[in-house]
Amino acid sequence: MSGKVRIVDTTMRDGSHAVSHQYSIEDITRISSALDKAGVYGIEISHGDGLAGSSIQYGWATHTDEERLKAASRVVSKSRITVLLLPGIGTREDLKMAIENGAKIARIATHVTEADISEQHIRLAKDMGLEVMTFLMLAHMEKAEKVLEQAKLMEGYGADVVYVVDSAGAMLPDDVKKRVGLLKNKLDVEVGFHAHNNLGLAIGNTVAAVKEGATAVDGTLGGLGAGAGNAPTEVLTAVFDKMGYETGVDLYKIMDAAEDIVRPLMQRPQVIDKSSLILGYAGVYSSFLLHTYRAVERFDVEPRDVLVELGRRKVVGGQEDMIIDVAYELSQKRVLEGGDNEGRVDQNRQDRG
């Protein structure tokens, strides 16, 4: 194998979910500086749910988007500062603010069937000189042909890269191959892939994507991220080096960044526990995990039951309020059935670490 693969590190965006969006400015400065020195292509700086995501719905962040971007831009000189925007959450003004504070790449993300809402944001980003990488989230929920249909819309709007995004960590390698391979064969723009590790397949799926022609992939230091986390950037670097791909990332420096800077920030071990495994099994958005933990503690129900029901209802990003609804309904059902869940709250707290 040979060729180039660009790695975008999203520790300070997707990883934000796993620390309840509580990065300090010092954290952002240290992580950004280390990633820049290691040589990753892009460094994503946003709330976990993108620009303007800080809210009661998605979780309040310690600092504003502008404060985080300013902190990163002061120490980044080689890598490209990257932001994520979900139309309906972030606005054109948020994107302009990001550009004024050093952003070079805009990642415009929609649900896998809603690419048509991304047009104005993609065109604005292109008009303002940004590289545009687009996300089709929860791509496991649609067949490859539907993913291609939506990808073609994004390509037509001006995207430079279209990502297949396994938001739930629900894909198997064959699922990845079908979607990425079809996009690679039918699009004129580059194809990217973003993995979560709920089924333990983040690295394997990313390798499968690259073998099918993906040239841009995502990772986080130490795998820090929603659910069981993301593909660890340092592991991707090592694997692609062994495969003969050029990433431009210094392996020792990226390993040190993960081990010395990010691991001490983790609020819980980034492992595949029973709840995050159910995320992948049921196909539920990975960022729902911590919201689910809070809900089950409130209503004294089993988190796996909540996540399986959310998967059955095919909930998508932006429907976090459904977690409360499902937890409440399950609690009422338990009462009507006379169930005994003594000790459930204590067990849920133990599961959270």
C-alpha positions as CSV (number, residue, x, y, z in Angstrom):
1,M,0.0,0.0,0.0
2,S,1.1,3.6,-0.6
3,G,-0.4,7.0,-0.9
4,K,-1.3,9.9,1.3
5,V,-3.9,10.1,4.0
6,R,-4.8,13.3,5.8
7,I,-5.7,13.0,9.4
8,V,-8.0,15.5,11.1
9,D,-7.8,15.4,14.8
10,T,-11.1,16.1,16.5
11,T,-10.1,15.7,20.2
12,M,-11.4,19.2,21.0
13,R,-14.7,18.8,19.2
14,D,-15.9,15.1,19.3
15,G,-13.8,14.6,22.4
16,S,-15.6,17.4,24.0
17,H,-18.7,15.2,24.5
18,A,-16.6,12.9,26.8
19,V,-15.6,15.7,29.1
20,S,-19.0,17.4,29.2
21,H,-17.7,20.2,27.0
22,Q,-15.6,21.5,30.0
23,Y,-12.2,22.0,28.3
24,S,-10.3,24.9,29.8
25,I,-8.4,27.4,27.8
26,E,-5.2,25.8,29.1
27,D,-6.4,22.4,27.9
28,I,-7.1,23.8,24.4
29,T,-3.8,25.6,24.2
30,R,-1.8,22.5,25.2
31,I,-3.6,20.1,23.0
32,S,-3.6,22.4,20.0
33,S,0.1,23.1,20.4
34,A,0.9,19.4,20.7
35,L,-1.2,18.4,17.6
36,D,0.4,21.2,15.6
37,K,3.9,20.1,16.5
38,A,3.0,16.5,15.7
39,G,1.9,17.5,12.2
40,V,-1.8,16.5,11.9
41,Y,-3.5,18.0,8.9
42,G,-6.5,19.6,10.7
43,I,-7.3,20.5,14.3
44,E,-11.0,20.7,14.9
45,I,-12.1,23.3,17.5
46,S,-15.9,23.5,18.3
47,H,-18.4,22.5,20.8
48,G,-19.2,18.8,20.5
49,D,-22.3,19.6,18.5
50,G,-20.5,22.2,16.4
51,L,-20.4,26.0,16.4
52,A,-23.1,27.5,18.7
53,G,-23.8,24.1,20.2
54,S,-23.3,25.3,23.7
55,S,-26.9,25.2,25.1
56,I,-29.2,23.5,27.6
57,Q,-30.1,21.0,24.8
58,Y,-26.6,19.9,24.0
59,G,-24.7,20.9,27.1
60,W,-23.1,24.2,28.2
61,A,-19.4,24.6,27.4
62,T,-16.9,26.3,29.7
63,H,-15.9,28.8,27.0
64,T,-17.3,30.3,23.9
65,D,-16.4,29.2,20.4
66,E,-14.6,32.4,19.8
67,E,-12.5,32.0,23.0
68,R,-11.6,28.4,22.0
69,L,-10.6,29.4,18.5
70,K,-8.5,32.4,19.7
71,A,-6.6,30.1,22.1
72,A,-5.9,27.6,19.4
73,S,-4.9,30.1,16.7
74,R,-2.3,31.6,19.0
75,V,-0.3,28.3,19.0
76,V,-1.1,26.7,15.7
77,S,1.2,27.5,12.8
78,K,1.4,24.4,10.6
79,S,-1.9,22.5,10.9
80,R,-5.2,23.9,9.7
81,I,-7.8,25.0,12.3
82,T,-11.1,23.3,11.6
83,V,-14.6,23.9,12.7
84,L,-17.8,21.9,12.6
85,L,-21.2,23.4,11.8
86,L,-24.6,21.8,11.8
87,P,-27.1,23.8,9.9
88,G,-29.9,24.7,12.3
89,I,-27.5,25.0,15.2
90,G,-24.7,27.1,13.7
91,T,-25.4,30.1,11.5
92,R,-23.6,32.0,8.8
93,E,-22.5,34.5,11.4
94,D,-20.9,31.7,13.4
95,L,-19.0,30.6,10.4
96,K,-17.8,34.2,9.7
97,M,-16.7,34.5,13.3
98,A,-14.7,31.3,13.0
99,I,-12.9,32.5,9.8
100,E,-12.0,35.8,11.6
101,N,-10.4,33.7,14.3
102,G,-8.2,31.4,12.2
103,A,-10.4,28.7,10.8
104,K,-9.2,27.3,7.5
105,I,-11.5,24.3,7.1
106,A,-15.3,24.2,7.5
107,R,-17.0,20.9,8.1
108,I,-20.7,21.1,7.4
109,A,-22.6,18.2,8.8
110,T,-26.2,17.0,8.3
111,H,-28.1,13.8,8.9
112,V,-27.5,11.3,6.1
113,T,-30.9,12.2,4.4
114,E,-30.7,16.0,4.8
115,A,-27.9,17.2,2.6
116,D,-30.2,19.7,1.0
117,I,-30.1,21.9,4.1
118,S,-26.3,22.4,3.8
119,E,-26.2,24.3,0.5
120,Q,-26.0,27.9,1.8
121,H,-23.4,27.0,4.4
122,I,-21.2,25.1,1.9
123,R,-21.4,27.9,-0.6
124,L,-20.6,30.6,2.0
125,A,-17.6,28.7,3.2
126,K,-16.3,28.3,-0.3
127,D,-16.9,31.9,-1.1
128,M,-14.9,32.9,1.9
129,G,-11.9,30.8,0.9
130,L,-12.3,27.8,3.2
131,E,-11.7,24.1,2.3
132,V,-15.1,22.4,2.8
133,M,-15.4,18.9,4.2
134,T,-19.0,17.7,4.5
135,F,-20.4,15.1,6.9
136,L,-23.2,12.7,6.2
137,M,-24.0,11.6,9.8
138,L,-25.5,8.3,10.9
139,A,-24.6,6.9,7.5
140,H,-25.4,3.3,8.7
141,M,-29.1,4.2,8.6
142,E,-29.3,4.3,4.8
143,K,-28.1,2.1,2.0
144,A,-25.1,3.0,0.0
145,E,-27.1,4.3,-3.0
146,K,-29.0,6.8,-0.7
147,V,-25.7,7.9,0.8
148,L,-24.4,8.5,-2.8
149,E,-27.5,10.5,-3.7
150,Q,-26.9,12.8,-0.7
151,A,-23.2,13.0,-1.3
152,K,-23.8,14.2,-4.9
153,L,-25.9,17.1,-3.5
154,M,-23.0,18.1,-1.3
155,E,-20.5,17.8,-4.2
156,G,-22.8,20.0,-6.3
157,Y,-22.9,22.6,-3.7
158,G,-19.1,22.9,-3.7
159,A,-17.8,20.4,-1.1
160,D,-14.1,19.5,-1.5
161,V,-14.5,16.3,0.6
162,V,-17.6,14.2,1.5
163,Y,-17.4,12.1,4.6
164,V,-19.2,8.9,5.4
165,V,-19.8,9.3,9.2
166,D,-20.4,6.3,11.4
167,S,-21.8,8.5,14.2
168,A,-23.2,5.5,16.1
169,G,-20.1,3.2,15.7
170,A,-22.6,0.8,14.2
171,M,-20.9,-0.1,10.9
172,L,-19.1,-3.3,10.1
173,P,-16.2,-3.3,7.6
174,D,-18.4,-4.5,4.7
175,D,-20.8,-1.6,5.4
176,V,-17.9,0.9,5.2
177,K,-16.6,-0.7,2.0
178,K,-19.9,-0.5,0.2
179,R,-20.5,3.2,1.1
180,V,-17.0,4.5,0.7
181,G,-16.3,2.4,-2.4
182,L,-19.5,3.6,-4.1
183,L,-18.7,7.3,-3.3
184,K,-15.1,6.9,-4.5
185,N,-16.3,5.5,-7.8
186,K,-19.1,8.0,-8.5
187,L,-17.9,11.3,-7.1
188,D,-15.3,13.7,-8.5
189,V,-14.3,15.0,-5.0
190,E,-12.4,13.3,-2.3
191,V,-14.1,10.9,0.2
192,G,-13.5,10.9,3.9
193,F,-14.4,8.6,6.9
194,H,-15.2,9.3,10.5
195,A,-15.4,6.3,12.9
196,H,-16.7,5.6,16.4
197,N,-15.6,2.6,18.4
198,N,-18.8,1.3,20.0
199,L,-18.3,-2.1,18.3
200,G,-14.5,-2.1,18.6
201,L,-14.1,-1.4,14.9
202,A,-13.0,2.2,14.6
203,I,-9.5,1.4,13.4
204,G,-10.5,-1.6,11.3
205,N,-13.3,0.5,9.7
206,T,-11.0,3.4,9.0
207,V,-8.5,1.1,7.4
208,A,-11.3,-0.4,5.2
209,A,-12.3,3.1,4.2
210,V,-8.8,4.0,3.1
211,K,-8.4,0.8,1.2
212,E,-11.6,1.8,-0.7
213,G,-10.1,5.2,-1.5
214,A,-10.8,7.5,1.4
215,T,-8.1,10.1,1.6
216,A,-9.2,12.0,4.7
217,V,-10.0,10.4,8.1
218,D,-10.6,11.5,11.6
219,G,-9.3,10.5,15.0
220,T,-9.0,11.8,18.6
221,L,-6.1,11.5,21.0
222,G,-6.5,8.5,23.1
223,G,-9.7,7.8,21.3
224,L,-11.5,10.4,23.5
225,G,-15.0,10.9,22.2
226,A,-18.7,10.1,22.5
227,G,-19.8,6.6,23.3
228,A,-16.8,4.3,23.4
229,G,-14.8,7.0,21.6
230,N,-13.2,7.5,18.2
231,A,-10.4,6.0,16.3
232,P,-7.3,7.0,18.3
233,T,-5.2,9.4,16.2
234,E,-1.9,7.9,17.5
235,V,-3.0,4.4,16.5
236,L,-4.1,5.5,13.1
237,T,-0.7,7.1,12.6
238,A,1.1,3.9,13.6
239,V,-1.2,1.7,11.5
240,F,-0.9,3.8,8.3
241,D,2.8,4.1,8.7
242,K,3.0,0.3,8.8
243,M,0.8,0.1,5.8
244,G,3.0,2.5,3.8
245,Y,0.7,5.5,3.8
246,E,2.1,9.0,4.3
247,T,0.2,11.0,7.0
248,G,2.9,13.6,7.8
249,V,2.3,12.9,11.5
250,D,5.2,12.3,13.8
251,L,4.4,9.1,15.6
252,Y,6.4,9.8,18.8
253,K,4.9,13.3,19.2
254,I,1.4,12.2,18.7
255,M,1.8,9.3,21.1
256,D,3.2,11.7,23.7
257,A,0.2,14.1,23.2
258,A,-2.3,11.3,23.8
259,E,-0.5,9.8,26.8
260,D,0.8,12.9,28.6
261,I,-1.9,15.5,27.8
262,V,-5.2,13.9,27.0
263,R,-5.4,10.8,29.1
264,P,-5.2,12.8,32.4
265,L,-8.2,14.8,31.2
266,M,-10.4,11.7,30.7
267,Q,-13.4,11.7,33.1
268,R,-13.8,7.9,32.7
269,P,-11.9,5.2,30.9
270,Q,-12.4,5.3,27.2
271,V,-13.6,1.7,27.0
272,I,-16.4,-0.4,25.4
273,D,-18.6,-0.8,28.4
274,K,-22.1,-2.4,28.1
275,S,-23.8,1.0,27.4
276,S,-21.5,2.1,24.7
277,L,-21.6,-1.4,23.1
278,I,-25.4,-1.1,23.0
279,L,-25.0,2.3,21.2
280,G,-23.2,0.5,18.3
281,Y,-25.5,-2.5,18.4
282,A,-28.7,-0.4,18.4
283,G,-27.3,2.2,16.0
284,V,-27.8,5.2,18.4
285,Y,-25.9,8.5,18.0
286,S,-22.7,8.2,20.2
287,S,-23.2,11.6,21.9
288,F,-26.4,10.3,23.4
289,L,-24.5,8.2,26.0
290,L,-23.9,10.8,28.7
291,H,-27.3,12.3,28.3
292,T,-28.7,8.7,28.8
293,Y,-26.7,8.2,31.9
294,R,-28.2,11.4,33.4
295,A,-31.7,10.4,32.4
296,V,-31.6,6.8,33.8
297,E,-30.3,8.1,37.1
298,R,-33.3,10.5,37.3
299,F,-35.9,7.9,36.4
300,D,-34.2,4.7,37.8
301,V,-34.2,2.6,34.6
302,E,-31.8,0.4,32.7
303,P,-29.6,2.5,30.3
304,R,-29.5,-0.3,27.8
305,D,-33.3,-0.4,27.6
306,V,-33.3,3.3,26.9
307,L,-30.7,3.0,24.1
308,V,-32.3,0.0,22.5
309,E,-35.7,1.9,22.4
310,L,-34.0,5.0,21.0
311,G,-32.5,2.8,18.3
312,R,-35.9,1.2,17.5
313,R,-37.3,4.7,17.1
314,K,-34.4,5.7,14.8
315,V,-33.7,8.9,16.7
316,V,-31.1,11.2,15.2
317,G,-28.8,14.1,16.4
318,G,-30.9,17.0,17.6
319,Q,-33.5,14.7,19.2
320,E,-31.8,14.5,22.6
321,D,-35.1,15.4,24.3
322,M,-36.3,12.0,23.3
323,I,-34.0,10.4,25.8
324,I,-36.0,11.9,28.7
325,D,-39.3,10.8,27.0
326,V,-38.1,7.2,26.6
327,A,-36.6,7.0,30.1
328,Y,-39.9,8.4,31.6
329,E,-42.0,6.0,29.6
330,L,-39.9,3.0,30.7
331,S,-40.1,4.1,34.3
332,Q,-43.9,4.3,34.1
333,K,-44.1,0.9,32.3
334,R,-42.1,-0.6,35.2
335,V,-44.4,0.9,37.8
336,L,-47.5,-0.5,36.0
337,E,-45.8,-3.9,35.7
338,G,-44.8,-3.8,39.4
339,G,-41.2,-4.3,38.6
340,D,-38.5,-4.1,41.3
341,N,-35.4,-2.2,40.3
342,E,-33.9,-1.8,43.7
343,G,-30.3,-0.7,43.4
344,R,-30.6,0.4,39.8
345,V,-29.5,4.0,40.5
346,D,-26.4,2.8,42.3
347,Q,-25.6,0.4,39.5
348,N,-26.0,3.2,36.9
349,R,-23.6,5.4,38.9
350,Q,-21.1,2.5,39.0
351,D,-21.4,2.1,35.2
352,R,-20.6,5.8,34.7
353,G,-17.4,5.3,36.7
